[in-house]
Amino acid sequence: MNSLTVRAARWSARHPWRAVVGWLVFVALCLVVGGAVGTNSATTADYRVGEAGRAEAMAAEGHLERRPTEQVLISARPGGALDGQAGKRAAEAAARDLTARMKQVPEVASVAAPLWSGDGRILMVEVAIKGEELDADAKVGALVEQTEAVQKSHPRLLLEETGSPSTSKGVDQQRNDDLALSEKITLPVTLITLLIAFGSVVMATVPLLLALSSIAAAIGLSMVVSHVSPDVGVGTNVILMIGLAVGVDYTLFYLKREREERARAGGRLSSEALVELAAATSGRAVVVSGLAVMASTATLYLASDVIFSSLATGTIVVVLVAVASSLTALPALLVVLGKRAERKALRRAERGKPARRTRGEGGGRIWAALLRPAARHPLATLCVSVLALLALAVPLGQLKITEMSRDTHSRAIPAMRVYDRLNDAFPERRVTHDVVVRADASRTEEVTGALRRLAGLADRDPLFADGSRIDTSADHRISVLRLKVPYLGNSPQAEASLDHLRHDYLPATVGRIEGAEYGVSGDVARYADYPAHQNSKLPLVIGALLLVTFVMTVYAFRSVVLGLVGVVLNLLSAAAALGLLVLVFQNTWAEGLLDFHSTGSIGSRVPLFLFVILFGLSMDYQVFVVSRIREAALAGVPTRQAVLDGLRTSASVVTSAAVVMTTVFVSFVFLHIIEMKQIGFVLAAAVLLDAFVVRVMVLPAALLLLGEATWWPSRPGRRPAAVPDQAPHGQPVVDVR
């Protein structure tokens, strides 16, 4: 791997403009090809898991699947009322107008008869949309146009539209607006951080431009890859978040090392030689780190879930592209900028002016003070810092994961405010359980009778509402009983109704029909089955993640001990960050501070995704810091001094990288979507904990206590400091293999 990074850097250094142009062409090709093939979005069938998924598949087989619907509420304007026959006749006239218009829309499958609320204040018209649920948000615009047209024709009334399609469209719009805000926050702060780190506008813009170009290429490539692994609509979000974080970090690692070598060489080495030295050290660390992130993220595929697969694909693609940019475009840019600096230095020398000093890599008094406890009292520092991390992890024992339903969306979305009015006016329509039965056509009457008995049991249960309906497919093989529940989908009562249905009523009725297959689908069933599906896959994913982390660390540093230390430290860091997540988001004390409404739970996809991503990102600092330590040990420095020197020399770059990553992730806390808030918060917390607790206190204390045993079974201190491979102008390349 070391020779690969050096060879790639050497070619780019010797042909800088070819490399830069080649990179730009690659980015353009990715975007052009991606735009040409388009995005292959996941279908409704791709989301099906558990019993709910099986029931939905059976219903679809009989063309009895639930259609996406929109509800239009007709009421008096604020301060008014639909009192008297005149008011009701006006509302009914508007409903007839709306019904006639909707039936002319090609996207509409059917329009139900208008329904008055129990208090007579709201008239509802329900419209079913053709096609799958996931496609409906693209069609809902035509329905909204008709609603607005009727509103203009009846100005004294108020017409409001809601439904899953309009809500989904509102969420997408809100996500896009939030991402735009996130970029406005992240990019300036990142640029300021890089300006502080490098003291040069040109050097500060290089990491940012490379990261943005990597993101652009990754977005194009992700469109192509979506034809193998379908996209669920969050791939771009992940690419932006992870791409900016790792893209800047990888470039930062490389740039800092090149500047350090330039300061050390004092003008004795050419720009090409300096780039090769950086490639042999930090370049290798970037590649190892990127491979570790990709390998750990790939364990998400084991979850057998389209959402996790899409998240993994987006992360892997953008990290791969970021690594590629650091091997090709970055060395070329460094040579171009280095020669520019050399020409300036030559002109200054000709004018008799002193040469400007290149800022190198220094530890600084602050970092010396931070490392002092671990250096002087490693055992006490290790115990205190580990206990502190374990204390932060304690709330993890109270973790409650739930599927974030439509009820958890921000009320800043207009359709959600109408949704609340719909639930208040028509409580009996809040939730529907779909009992799906598949049996031989000859058993149709038996199945129908069993479903009627089931409906009778539900009618006597206060958890259910009246108004059940049985539908049967044309071939009489599939039957669906739709049961109404007067409670919100994320309520304990709705969950209890599902439990009664699955464990009591179904076995006593449909369950007695020989050869019949059955299941319950619907929103509540989905909310219950998805976390259960994840929990069943959790041991496999976590086990694979720990194994991959261990193997990658052993491969990178030829040390079993470091492999075990890496796994333990990543577990500590991830557990502490997730504990903080539970402490903040499962309680209400931070609601005003972070602008969210606590659901008393964590989004079902959040813990597993974050656990995997945190392991990958932790390897960034692990690889970079330990690489510096091992490099010193390879040069013959005693392990104790190598640990302290490695940490001090990597201190400023780790700080800068942590600030950049934290800024990127904190910007997601300002988003409205609760799961994105949780992801942004926990990633920011994890980066800070990893950079300033794990790598400053736990890691150095552990390595100082282990001493030479750190490198078992290898003996890096006995290896030569250099190998005969020659860089340009006869300069040796440091061996860090």
C-alpha positions in Angstrom: 0.0 0.0 0.0 2.9 2.4 0.9 4.4 1.9 -2.6 1.0 2.5 -4.2 0.5 5.8 -2.4 4.1 6.9 -3.2 3.9 5.9 -6.9 0.5 7.7 -7.3 1.9 10.8 -5.6 5.1 10.6 -7.7 3.3 10.5 -11.0 1.0 13.4 -9.9 3.9 15.4 -8.7 5.8 14.9 -12.0 2.7 15.6 -14.1 0.7 18.1 -12.0 -1.4 19.7 -14.6 -2.3 16.3 -16.1 -3.4 15.1 -12.7 -5.4 18.2 -12.0 -7.2 18.2 -15.3 -7.7 14.5 -15.1 -9.4 14.9 -11.7 -11.7 17.6 -13.0 -12.5 15.5 -16.0 -13.3 12.6 -13.7 -15.6 14.7 -11.6 -17.4 16.0 -14.7 -17.8 12.5 -16.1 -19.3 11.3 -12.8 -21.9 14.0 -12.9 -22.6 13.6 -16.6 -22.9 9.8 -16.4 -24.9 10.0 -13.2 -27.3 12.5 -14.7 -27.6 10.3 -17.9 -28.5 7.1 -16.0 -30.5 8.8 -13.3 -31.3 7.6 -9.8 -32.9 4.2 -9.3 -35.1 4.9 -6.3 -36.2 2.2 -3.9 -39.8 0.9 -4.4 -42.4 0.2 -1.7 -41.5 -3.5 -1.9 -37.9 -2.7 -1.0 -38.9 -1.4 2.5 -40.9 -4.5 3.5 -39.6 -6.3 6.6 -41.2 -8.6 9.2 -44.8 -9.7 9.4 -46.0 -6.3 8.2 -43.9 -6.6 5.1 -45.1 -10.1 4.3 -48.7 -9.0 4.8 -48.2 -6.0 2.5 -46.7 -8.3 -0.2 -49.8 -10.6 0.1 -52.1 -7.7 -0.2 -50.2 -6.4 -3.3 -50.5 -9.9 -4.8 -54.3 -9.5 -4.8 -54.2 -5.8 -5.8 -55.6 -4.9 -2.4 -52.7 -2.8 -1.1 -53.4 0.4 0.6 -53.4 3.3 -1.8 -51.8 6.7 -1.0 -54.5 9.1 0.0 -55.0 12.8 0.5 -57.6 14.4 2.8 -59.1 17.9 2.0 -60.7 19.5 5.0 -63.5 22.1 4.3 -64.3 24.4 7.2 -65.2 28.0 8.2 -62.4 30.5 8.2 -60.9 31.4 11.6 -63.5 33.2 13.7 -66.4 31.8 11.7 -68.5 28.6 11.8 -70.5 26.4 9.5 -73.6 26.9 11.6 -77.0 26.5 10.0 -78.1 25.0 6.8 -76.7 27.7 4.7 -73.1 27.1 6.0 -73.4 23.4 5.5 -74.8 23.8 2.0 -71.9 26.0 1.1 -69.4 23.4 2.4 -71.2 20.6 0.5 -71.2 22.7 -2.7 -67.4 23.2 -2.3 -67.1 19.4 -1.8 -69.0 18.7 -5.0 -66.9 21.1 -6.9 -63.7 19.6 -5.5 -64.9 16.0 -6.2 -65.7 16.9 -9.8 -62.3 18.5 -10.3 -60.4 15.7 -8.6 -62.0 13.0 -10.8 -60.7 14.8 -13.9 -57.1 14.5 -12.6 -55.2 11.6 -14.3 -53.3 10.8 -11.1 -56.5 10.3 -9.1 -57.8 6.7 -8.6 -61.0 7.5 -6.7 -62.8 10.1 -4.6 -64.7 9.1 -1.5 -68.1 10.6 -0.6 -67.7 13.7 1.7 -67.8 12.9 5.4 -68.8 15.3 8.2 -66.9 15.4 11.5 -68.8 14.4 14.7 -69.2 18.0 15.7 -70.4 19.1 12.3 -67.7 21.7 11.9 -65.5 20.1 9.2 -66.3 18.3 6.0 -63.7 15.9 4.6 -63.1 14.7 1.1 -60.7 11.8 0.7 -58.9 11.3 -2.6 -57.0 8.1 -3.5 -53.9 8.4 -5.8 -52.9 5.9 -8.4 -49.6 4.0 -8.0 -47.3 3.2 -5.1 -46.9 5.2 -1.9 -43.4 6.3 -2.7 -44.4 7.8 -6.0 -47.4 9.7 -4.7 -45.5 12.8 -3.5 -44.5 13.5 -7.1 -48.2 13.4 -8.1 -49.7 15.3 -5.3 -49.0 18.7 -6.8 -51.9 18.2 -9.3 -54.3 17.6 -6.4 -53.1 20.7 -4.5 -53.7 22.8 -7.6 -57.4 21.6 -7.7 -57.8 22.3 -4.0 -56.4 25.8 -4.5 -58.8 26.4 -7.4 -61.8 25.4 -5.3 -60.5 27.7 -2.5 -60.6 30.6 -4.9 -64.1 29.8 -6.0 -65.3 29.6 -2.4 -63.4 32.4 -0.6 -65.7 32.4 2.5 -64.5 28.8 3.3 -61.2 27.4 4.3 -59.8 24.4 2.3 -56.8 22.6 3.7 -55.0 19.5 2.3 -53.0 16.8 4.1 -52.1 13.2 3.7 -49.0 11.0 3.4 -48.0 12.3 -0.1 -48.3 16.0 0.8 -46.5 15.4 4.1 -43.7 13.5 2.4 -43.4 16.3 -0.1 -43.3 18.8 2.7 -40.6 16.8 4.5 -38.5 16.7 1.4 -38.8 20.5 0.9 -37.9 21.0 4.6 -34.9 18.7 4.3 -33.6 20.7 1.2 -34.1 24.0 3.0 -32.3 22.6 6.1 -29.4 21.3 4.1 -29.0 24.8 2.4 -28.9 26.3 5.9 -26.4 23.7 7.0 -24.1 24.5 4.1 -24.3 28.2 4.9 -23.1 27.5 8.5 -20.5 24.8 7.7 -18.6 26.2 4.7 -17.6 29.6 6.3 -16.7 28.0 9.7 -14.6 25.3 7.9 -12.8 27.9 5.9 -12.1 30.0 9.0 -10.7 26.9 10.8 -8.5 26.1 7.8 -7.3 29.7 7.7 -6.3 29.5 11.3 -4.6 26.2 10.7 -2.5 27.2 7.7 -2.4 31.0 7.9 -2.9 31.1 4.1 -6.0 31.7 2.0 -4.7 29.6 -0.8 -3.8 26.6 1.4 -7.0 26.9 3.3 -9.2 26.7 0.1 -7.4 23.6 -1.2 -9.0 21.2 1.3 -12.4 22.8 0.9 -12.4 22.7 -2.9 -11.2 19.1 -3.0 -13.9 18.1 -0.6 -16.6 19.8 -2.6 -15.3 18.3 -5.9 -15.2 14.9 -4.2 -18.8 15.4 -3.0 -19.9 16.3 -6.6 -18.2 13.2 -8.0 -19.7 11.0 -5.3 -23.2 12.3 -6.0 -22.8 11.4 -9.7 -21.4 8.0 -8.9 -24.1 7.3 -6.4 -26.7 7.7 -9.1 -24.9 4.9 -11.1 -24.5 2.7 -8.1 -28.2 3.1 -7.2 -29.0 0.7 -10.1 -27.3 -2.0 -8.0 -28.3 -0.7 -4.5 -31.5 1.4 -4.7 -31.5 4.9 -3.3 -34.0 5.8 -0.5 -33.6 9.5 -0.8 -31.1 10.1 2.0 -27.9 9.3 0.0 -27.2 12.9 -0.9 -27.6 13.9 2.8 -25.0 11.3 3.9 -22.6 12.2 1.0 -22.8 15.9 2.0 -22.3 15.2 5.7 -19.6 12.5 5.5 -18.0 13.8 2.4 -17.3 17.3 3.8 -16.0 15.9 7.1 -13.6 13.2 5.7 -12.8 15.1 2.5 -11.4 18.1 4.5 -9.8 15.8 7.1 -7.9 13.7 4.6 -6.6 16.7 2.7 -5.7 18.3 6.1 -3.6 15.3 7.1 -1.7 15.4 3.9 -1.2 19.2 3.7 0.0 19.4 7.3 2.6 16.7 6.8 3.9 18.4 3.6 4.3 21.7 5.4 6.0 20.0 8.3 8.5 18.3 5.9 9.0 21.6 4.1 9.8 23.4 7.4 12.1 20.6 8.4 13.9 20.5 5.0 14.6 24.3 5.1 14.6 24.5 1.3 16.9 21.5 0.8 14.2 19.4 -0.9 12.2 20.0 -4.0 8.4 20.1 -4.0 8.3 16.7 -5.7 10.4 15.2 -2.9 8.3 16.7 -0.2 5.1 15.4 -1.7 6.6 11.9 -1.8 7.6 12.1 1.8 4.0 13.2 2.7 2.6 10.4 0.6 4.8 7.8 2.3 3.5 8.9 5.7 0.3 10.8 5.9 -0.8 9.5 2.5 -0.6 6.0 3.7 -2.5 6.9 6.8 -5.3 8.5 4.7 -5.6 5.3 2.6 -5.7 3.1 5.7 -8.2 5.3 7.3 -10.4 5.4 4.2 -10.3 1.6 3.9 -11.2 1.3 7.6 -14.2 3.6 7.2 -15.4 1.8 4.1 -14.9 -1.7 5.6 -16.7 -0.8 8.8 -19.5 0.9 6.9 -20.0 -2.1 4.7 -21.2 -4.1 7.7 -24.4 -2.2 7.4 -25.3 -4.4 4.4 -25.6 -7.3 6.8 -28.7 -5.6 8.3 -30.7 -6.6 5.1 -32.4 -3.3 5.0 -32.7 -1.0 2.0 -32.2 2.2 4.1 -29.0 0.9 5.8 -27.8 -0.3 2.4 -28.4 3.1 0.9 -26.6 4.8 3.8 -23.7 2.5 3.5 -23.4 3.0 -0.3 -23.4 6.8 0.0 -20.7 6.7 2.7 -18.5 4.2 0.9 -18.7 6.0 -2.4 -17.8 9.5 -1.0 -15.0 8.1 1.2 -13.6 6.2 -1.8 -13.7 9.4 -3.9 -12.1 11.4 -1.1 -9.2 9.0 -0.8 -8.8 9.0 -4.6 -8.5 12.8 -4.6 -5.9 12.7 -1.9 -3.8 10.3 -4.0 -4.1 12.2 -7.3 -5.3 15.8 -7.4 -3.8 16.8 -4.0 -0.2 15.9 -4.7 -0.4 17.7 -8.0 -1.8 20.8 -6.3 0.8 20.7 -3.6 3.6 20.7 -6.3 2.0 23.6 -8.2 1.7 25.6 -5.0 5.1 24.5 -3.7 6.8 25.7 -6.9 4.9 28.9 -6.7 6.2 29.4 -3.1 9.8 28.5 -4.3 9.7 31.2 -7.0 8.5 33.7 -4.5 11.2 32.7 -2.1 13.8 33.1 -4.9 12.6 36.6 -5.7 12.7 37.6 -2.1 16.3 36.3 -1.8 17.3 38.2 -5.0 15.9 41.4 -3.4 17.8 40.6 -0.2 14.7 40.0 1.9 14.7 37.2 4.5 12.8 34.1 3.6 9.4 33.6 5.0 9.2 30.8 7.6 7.0 27.9 6.7 4.7 27.0 9.6 5.6 23.5 10.7 3.9 21.0 12.9 4.2 21.8 16.6 2.8 20.6 19.8 2.2 23.9 21.5 2.0 24.6 25.2 -1.7 23.8 25.4 -1.3 20.3 24.1 1.8 19.8 26.3 -0.4 20.7 29.3 -3.2 18.4 28.1 -0.8 15.4 27.7 0.9 16.0 31.0 -1.5 13.9 33.2 -1.1 10.9 30.9 2.7 11.3 30.8 3.2 11.7 34.5 0.3 9.6 35.9 -0.8 7.1 33.2 -2.6 4.7 35.5 -4.6 7.3 37.3 -5.4 9.2 34.0 -6.5 5.9 32.4 -8.8 5.0 35.3 -10.4 8.4 35.6 -10.9 8.9 31.9 -12.3 5.4 31.4 -14.7 5.8 34.3 -15.8 9.2 32.9 -16.6 7.6 29.6 -18.4 4.7 31.3 -20.5 7.2 33.3 -21.5 8.9 30.0 -22.5 5.5 28.6 -24.8 4.6 31.6 -27.9 6.2 30.0 -27.5 3.8 27.1 -29.1 1.2 29.3 -32.3 3.1 29.1 -32.2 3.3 25.3 -35.7 3.0 23.7 -35.8 2.9 19.9 -39.0 3.4 17.9 -39.8 4.0 14.3 -40.2 7.7 13.9 -43.7 8.0 12.4 -45.5 10.8 10.7 -46.6 12.0 14.1 -43.0 13.1 14.9 -42.6 15.4 11.9 -42.1 19.1 12.4 -45.3 21.2 12.6 -43.5 23.8 10.5 -44.7 21.7 7.6 -48.2 23.0 6.7 -49.6 19.5 5.9 -48.7 18.4 9.5 -50.7 21.2 11.0 -53.7 20.1 8.9 -53.0 16.5 9.9 -53.4 17.4 13.6 -56.8 19.0 12.8 -57.8 15.9 10.9 -57.0 13.7 13.8 -58.9 15.9 16.2 -62.0 16.1 13.9 -62.0 12.4 12.9 -60.4 10.4 15.8 -61.8 7.1 14.5 -59.6 7.4 11.4 -56.3 7.9 13.1 -54.9 4.4 12.6 -55.9 1.4 10.5 -54.8 -2.2 10.9 -54.9 -4.3 7.7 -55.4 -8.0 8.5 -54.3 -9.9 5.3 -55.2 -13.6 4.7 -54.1 -15.8 1.8 -55.8 -19.1 1.4 -57.1 -21.4 -1.3 -60.0 -19.9 -3.3 -62.2 -22.8 -2.1 -61.9 -21.5 1.5 -63.2 -18.0 0.7 -66.4 -18.3 2.8 -64.4 -19.8 5.7 -61.9 -17.0 5.6 -64.7 -14.3 5.4 -66.5 -15.9 8.3 -63.3 -15.9 10.4 -62.6 -12.3 9.6 -66.1 -11.3 10.6 -65.7 -13.1 13.9 -62.4 -11.2 14.3 -64.2 -7.9 13.6 -66.7 -8.8 16.2 -64.0 -9.3 18.8 -62.5 -6.0 17.9 -65.8 -4.2 18.1 -66.1 -5.2 21.8 -62.5 -4.0 22.5 -62.3 -0.3 23.5 -58.9 -0.1 21.7 -60.7 -0.4 18.3 -63.3 1.8 16.6 -66.4 0.8 14.6 -66.4 0.7 10.8 -64.4 -2.4 9.7 -64.4 -3.5 6.1 -63.6 -6.7 4.3 -62.2 -6.8 0.7 -61.5 -9.9 -1.3 -59.3 -10.2 -4.5 -60.8 -11.1 -7.8 -59.4 -14.6 -7.6 -60.8 -15.0 -4.1 -57.3 -16.0 -2.7 -56.5 -12.8 -0.8 -58.8 -11.1 1.8 -58.1 -8.0 3.8 -59.9 -6.8 6.9 -59.4 -3.1 7.7 -59.8 -2.3 11.4 -59.8 1.3 12.7 -58.1 2.5 15.9 -59.0 5.9 17.5 -55.5 6.5 18.7 -52.3 8.0 17.2 -49.9 5.5 15.6 -47.1 6.1 18.2 -49.4 5.8 21.2 -49.3 2.9 23.8 -53.0 2.2 23.0 -52.3 1.7 19.3 -49.4 -0.6 20.2 -51.7 -2.5 22.6 -54.3 -2.9 19.9 -51.7 -4.5 17.6 -50.7 -6.8 20.4 -54.3 -7.9 21.0 -54.8 -8.5 17.3 -51.7 -10.5 16.7 -51.6 -12.6 19.9 -55.2 -13.0 20.9 -57.8 -12.4 18.1 -56.0 -13.8 15.0 -55.0 -17.1 16.6 -58.6 -17.6 17.8 -60.1 -16.9 14.4 -58.1 -17.0 11.2 -55.4 -19.0 12.8 -57.7 -22.0 13.0 -58.1 -22.2 9.2 -55.9 -25.0 7.9 -53.3 -23.8 5.3 -54.1 -20.1 5.7 -51.3 -17.5 5.7 -52.0 -14.3 7.5 -50.4 -11.2 8.9 -51.1 -7.6 10.1 -49.8 -4.6 8.2 -50.4 -0.9 8.6 -48.5 2.0 10.2 -48.4 0.6 13.7 -47.3 -2.8 12.5 -44.5 -1.2 10.6 -43.4 0.8 13.6 -43.3 -2.4 15.6 -41.7 -4.7 13.1 -38.9 -2.5 11.9 -37.1 -2.2 15.3 -37.6 -5.9 15.8 -36.0 -6.7 12.5 -33.1 -4.5 13.4 -32.6 -6.1 16.8 -32.5 -9.5 15.1 -29.7 -8.3 12.8 -27.8 -6.4 15.5 -25.5 -9.2 16.8 -24.4 -10.0 13.3 -23.6 -6.4 12.4 -21.9 -5.6 15.6 -19.9 -8.8 15.6 -18.7 -8.1 12.0 -17.9 -4.5 12.9 -15.7 -5.5 15.8 -13.9 -8.1 13.7 -13.4 -5.7 10.8 -12.0 -3.0 13.1 -9.6 -5.5 14.7 -8.4 -6.9 11.4 -7.9 -3.4 9.9 -5.9 -2.2 12.9 -3.7 -5.3 13.0 -3.1 -5.0 9.2 -2.2 -1.3 9.5 0.2 -1.6 12.4 1.2 -5.3 12.6 0.1 -5.4 16.2 -2.5 -7.6 17.8 -2.3 -5.4 21.0 -3.1 -2.3 19.0 -6.0 -4.1 17.4 -7.5 -4.9 20.7 -6.8 -1.4 22.1 -8.5 0.1 19.0 -11.7 -2.0 19.4 -11.9 -1.2 23.1 -11.4 2.5 22.6 -13.9 2.7 19.8 -16.5 0.9 21.9 -15.9 3.3 24.7 -16.1 6.4 22.5 -19.3 5.1 20.7 -21.0 4.0 23.9 -20.3 7.4 25.6 -21.6 9.3 22.6 -24.8 7.2 22.4 -25.3 7.5 26.1 -25.2 11.3 25.7 -27.7 10.9 22.9 -30.1 9.1 25.2 -29.6 11.6 28.0 -30.4 14.5 25.7 -33.1 13.3 23.3 -35.1 10.8 25.4 -35.7 13.5 28.0 -37.3 17.0 27.8 -34.7 19.2 29.5 -32.9 20.1 26.2 -36.0 20.6 24.1 -35.8 24.4 24.2 -32.0 24.5 23.8 -31.9 22.3 20.7 -35.4 23.1 19.4 -37.1 19.7 19.3 -40.0 17.8 20.8 -38.9 14.7 22.7 -40.6 11.5 21.7 -39.1 9.7 24.7 -37.2 7.5 22.3 -34.4 7.4 19.7 -35.1 6.9 16.0 -34.9 3.2 15.2 -32.3 3.7 12.5 -30.1 6.0 14.4 -28.2 3.8 16.9 -27.0 1.1 14.5 -26.0 3.6 11.8 -24.2 5.8 14.2 -22.4 2.9 15.9 -21.0 1.8 12.6 -20.1 5.3 11.4 -18.6 6.2 14.7 -16.3 3.2 14.5 -15.2 4.2 11.1 -14.6 7.9 11.9 -12.8 6.9 15.1 -10.3 5.1 12.9 -9.4 8.5 11.3 -7.7 9.7 14.5 -6.6 6.2 15.6 -4.7 5.7 12.3 -3.3 9.1 12.1 -2.1 9.4 15.7 -0.8 5.8 15.9 1.0 6.2 12.5 3.0 9.1 13.9 3.8 7.1 17.0 4.9 4.0 15.0 6.9 6.2 12.7 8.9 7.4 15.6 9.3 3.9 16.9 10.5 2.7 13.5 13.2 5.4 13.7 14.5 3.8 16.9 12.8 6.2 19.4 11.9 4.4 22.7 8.2 3.6 22.9 7.5 6.1 25.8 9.1 9.0 23.9 7.5 7.8 20.6 4.0 8.0 22.2 4.6 11.5 23.5 6.3 12.8 20.3 3.6 11.2 18.1 0.8 12.8 20.0 2.5 16.2 20.1 3.3 16.3 16.4 -0.2 15.2 15.5 -1.9 17.5 18.0 -2.6 20.5 15.8 -3.9 18.5 12.8 -6.1 16.4 15.1 -7.5 19.6 16.6 -8.2 21.2 13.2 -9.8 18.0 11.9 -12.0 17.7 15.0 -13.2 21.3 14.7 -14.0 20.8 11.0 -15.9 17.5 11.7 -17.7 18.9 14.7 -18.8 22.0 12.7 -20.2 19.8 9.9 -22.1 17.6 12.3 -23.3 20.4 14.6 -24.9 22.1 11.6 -27.2 19.1 11.3 -28.5 19.8 14.8 -30.3 22.9 13.4 -32.3 20.7 11.0 -36.0 20.1 11.8 -36.1 16.4 11.2 -35.6 14.7 14.6 -33.5 11.8 13.3 -31.1 14.2 11.5 -30.9 16.2 14.7 -30.0 13.1 16.6 -27.4 12.0 14.1 -25.7 15.4 14.0 -25.6 15.7 17.8 -24.2 12.3 18.5 -21.6 12.5 15.7 -20.4 15.9 17.0 -20.3 14.6 20.6 -18.4 11.5 19.4 -15.7 13.5 17.5 -15.1 15.8 20.5 -14.9 12.8 22.9 -12.6 10.9 20.6 -10.3 13.8 19.8 -10.0 15.4 23.3 -10.6 12.5 25.7 -9.8 9.2 24.0 -6.7 10.4 22.0 -5.4 12.7 24.7 -6.0 10.8 27.8 -7.0 7.2 27.3 -4.8 6.2 24.3 -1.5 7.7 25.6 -2.1 6.4 29.1 -2.8 2.9 27.8 0.2 2.9 25.4 2.6 4.2 28.1 1.5 1.5 30.5 1.8 -1.2 27.8 5.3 0.0 26.8 7.0 -2.3 24.3 4.1 -4.7 24.5 2.2 -2.3 22.4 3.8 -3.6 19.3 3.4 -7.3 19.9 4.2 -9.5 18.0 6.2 -7.1 15.9 9.3 -5.1 17.0 9.2 -1.8 15.1 12.0 -0.2 17.2 14.5 -2.7 15.8 13.7 -1.9 12.2 15.8 0.5 10.1 14.6 4.1 9.9 15.0 4.3 6.1 15.1 2.2 3.0 17.1 2.6 -0.2 14.1 3.8 -2.2 15.1 7.1 -3.5 12.9 10.2 -4.0 13.8 12.8 -6.5 17.2 14.5 -6.0 18.4 11.5 -4.1 16.4 12.0 -0.9 15.5 8.8 1.0 11.8 8.0 1.6 11.0 7.1 5.2 9.7 3.6 5.6 6.5 3.5 7.6 5.3 0.1 6.5 
